[in-house]
Amino acid sequence: MDTPGVDMAEENTGKVKIDTEVLASIAGVAAMGVPGVHRIKTGLVAGITHLFRKRPDAGIHVVVGEGEVSFTLSIVVDYGVNIPEVTFQVQKKIREEVEKMSGLKVSRVDVLVRGVNLSEKRSRKND
């Protein structure tokens, strides 16, 4: 069975392929490194998978084109952050990390804000 991914090179030494899960993992780690991102929101199936495997790529959709890749992810932000700035930084960080690590051009990063984490606001209110 052929693994989904991106064929990188076919040299005399052999074939190199980057799996789409690897690209999603890079994007997930990059997104979680942005201050103000509380978590990546997953659907039901990805959420159940994440409970058992703790994958950083859960909830990230990857589409591979000819020499390029695009991402769609949903995030939950921390209360009080500047949402446009946080989403811009997520897009920028994913683009930088994926291009640096894979050599692929990132054509687009779609970020959907699906929630706001209120736990920190509640704890400050209780003080």
Buried (B, 14 or more C-beta within 10 A) or exposed (E): EEEEBBEBEEEEEEEEBBEBBBBBBBBBBBBBEBEBBBBBBBEEEBEEBBEEEEBBBBBBBBEBEEEBBBBBBBBBBBBEBEEEEBBBBBBEBBBEBBBEEBEBBBEEBEBEBBEBBEEEEEEEEEE
